[in-house]
Amino acid sequence: MEEIIYPIRINRYLALKNVCSRREADTLIEKGVVLINGKKAKIGDKVNENDKVTVNSKATDVMKKYVYFAFNKPRGIVTHSPKDGQRSIKDITYTADDVFPVGRLDKNSRGLLILTNDGRINDKLLNPEYNHEKEYVVTVNKPITNIFLKVMRQGVQLEDFKTREAVVEKKDETTFNIILTEGKKHQIRRMCTALGWEVVDLKRIRVMGIKLGTLGSGQQRKLQGKELEDLLASLGVLQ
């Protein structure tokens, strides 16, 4: 968890305490259910280290109901900001207006995305500082060599950075599994290209403890029970 430096604005305090997002905190404050030392907080109020902050039980009626889904993105679907003629996730599956994909898969990649309306988990899931694993199955255009595997494991020097060490396993002549704890734009494709290979197919099969499994292309399933509890606990977020 990011260190809290006092004094701190009440909405940021609640966000860092994983009560809700900053925007949702402002809504709770406006509803009059957030108290600082027993008095109703106002937008912009600051919290000091010894202050007592409570969220009234009435907040359960006004706080957003969070939902979480595993979604199997097909190839050709755009994760964010579709342009003219492009199809997005909302074009192929039902999502409420406030549900968004956490992170992205480029148009030509497929596989697991987490969909949610919980803004608290976005940075916690994507920030490489947290070392959260994401696993992919990758097919390339020519036979994989031992040198390719060695460099992919040790880290590939790209134009602007060197990739972290990764777990890489050869599956067959042209297919490998890779587990990353970072996720720069087009990272795996750029790693392969830098070594002289091109990606033919890229599928994400796992995000932390959430697995794609047998979920069909374009389908989604609700995350719940122990699977969801374990995910949120790993992210340090309250359910």
N, C-alpha and C positions, 0 to 999 in steps of 0.2 A: 504494500500500500504506500502511496506517496505520502511523505511526511507532511503533517499539518503545521504550518507556521502561523502563530497567532500574532495580532488579531486577524481574523479571517471572515470574509463575508458569509452570511448564514447559508446561502444557497450552495456555495462551494464546500462549506463544512459538511452539509448533508450529503453532497455528492461523494466527497472523499470518505465519508463514513458508510458509503454504499447503501444509504437509505433510498435514494432516488437520484435521477439526473438533476442538473442545475435547473433546467426549464421546469421540470416537475416540482422541484423544491419551491420555485416562485409561485406555482399554482397552489401548493399547500399553504404557503405563507399568506397568499391572498384570501384563502378560505378560512384563515384564522386558527389553524390547527397546530401551528408550530409555536412553541413557547421557549423563551430564553429566561431562565430564572423565574419561571411561573408567569411571565408576561408575554402577551402575544407579540410575536416577531413582526417586523415590517420589512418590506423589500429594501435591501441595502444595509440592514443591521449587521453589525460585526460581533463575532463571538470571541471571547477571551478564554484563556486556558482553563480557568477555574469556573467558568459559567456552566450551568446545567441546561442542556438543550433536550427538550422532549417533543415528541410528535403525538398529539392527542389521538385517542383511539378512534375518534370520528374520521381520522385520515383514511381508514380502510374503505370508507365510502367514496372518497374522492381521488384516491391514488389510482394510477393507471393499472389495469390488469395486464401483466406481462404474459406474452406467449412466445414460444420458441418452436421452430420447425427445422428438421433436416430436409434439404431439397436437393434433388439430383438434376443439376443444370445440364441441358443438352448442348451439344456443339451448335454454334450459330446464334445462340441467344446472348444478348448483351446484359451484363450485370448492372451497369450504371449508365445513366444519361444516354438513352438510345437516340440516334439521329434519324433523319428521314429514311423510312423504309426498314429500319432495324427493328427486330423484335426483342422485347424485354421479358423479364420474369413475370411481370404482371399480365403479359399477353398470353401466357400458357398455363398459369395456375392461379388459384384464388389466393390473394393476400389482402388483408385489411389495409386501408390507406396509410396507416402509420407503421406498417411492417417493412423492414428493409433488410437487404443482405449484409452480413458482417464480412467485410473484405470483398474480394472480387475474384473471378476467374475470367480470363480474357475470352473473347468471342469464340476462338477456335479450340478452347479447352472445355472439359466437361467434368461432372462429378459433384462432390459434396459442397454445399454452401449452408451456413446457418442463417435462417431468417428469423427476425425477432422485431419487437417494438421496444426492446430494453436498451436504451442508449448507454447504460452503465457498463455493458460488457464489450463495447466496441473497441476501445483502446486496450482493455485488459486482454482481449483475445488476439489483437493484431500487433501490439507493440513487441518488437523482438527482445526487449529487455526482460520479458517474462518467460522466454524460452519455451513457448508452447509448441508442441509438435504438430506438424501437418504432413500427411503421407500421400504420395502420388505414385501412380503406375505410368511409366513413360515408354513409348515406342519410338525408336529413331530409325533413320533411313539406311543404315548400314551396320554391319556386325560390330558389336561392342568389344573393345580390347581391354586388356588388364590395365594399360596406362590410362585409358579413359576412366575406368572405375577408380583408380588410385587418385587421380587429380580431382575427380568429382567429390571423393570422400575428404580430401585434404583441404579443398577450397579452390575455387577458380578465380583468377584475376580478371575482372571485367574492366570496362573503361573507367568507371568511377568508384569501384570498391572491390574488395576481395570477399567472396562468399565464405560463410562459416563452414566449419567441418560438418559433414552430413553423413547419415547412415545410408549406404547405397548397396543394393543387392541385385546381382544379375539374375533375371528370371529365365530368359532364353537368349537366343543369338542377338536379337535386336530390342529386347525389352528389359527394363530394370525398375526396381522400386527405389524411391528416395524419400527420406524423412528429413524435413527442414525445420529449423526453429526461427526462421526469418522468412520474409515473403516480399521481396522487392518486385517491382513491375516486370513481368515477363522473365523472372529470374531463371527458371529452369531452361526455358528456350534459349536465353542468352548464354547460360553456362554451356549448353550443348554446342551452340554455334561457335563459341570461342575455342572449342576443342576440335571443330571440324565436322560435327554431326548436326543434323537437323531433326527437329521433333516432328514425327508423323501423327502421334496421338498422345494426349496428356489428360489423365484422369485423376482427380483428387478422391481418395478413398477414406481418409480419416482426418478429423480435426480433434486433437486431444483424445478424449475417450469416446467421441461420437464417430460411429462408423457408417459408411454408405451402405454396406451390406447388400441386400437384394432389392433395394429401392429402385423402382423402374425409372427410366429416363423421363424427366418432366414431372415426376411425382414428388410429393412431400409427405412427411409424417410428423406428427406432433411429438415433441420431446417432453417426457413426463417421467414420474416415478424416480427410481434410483439413477437412471441415466442422466436426467436433468439435475437431480440433487448433486451428483458427483461433478458435473460440469460447473455449476454455480459455486460449489465449494472450492473447486480448483482455481476459480477466478476470484475468490474472496468476496462473492456477492451474495446478499441475502435473498432468499426465495420469497 
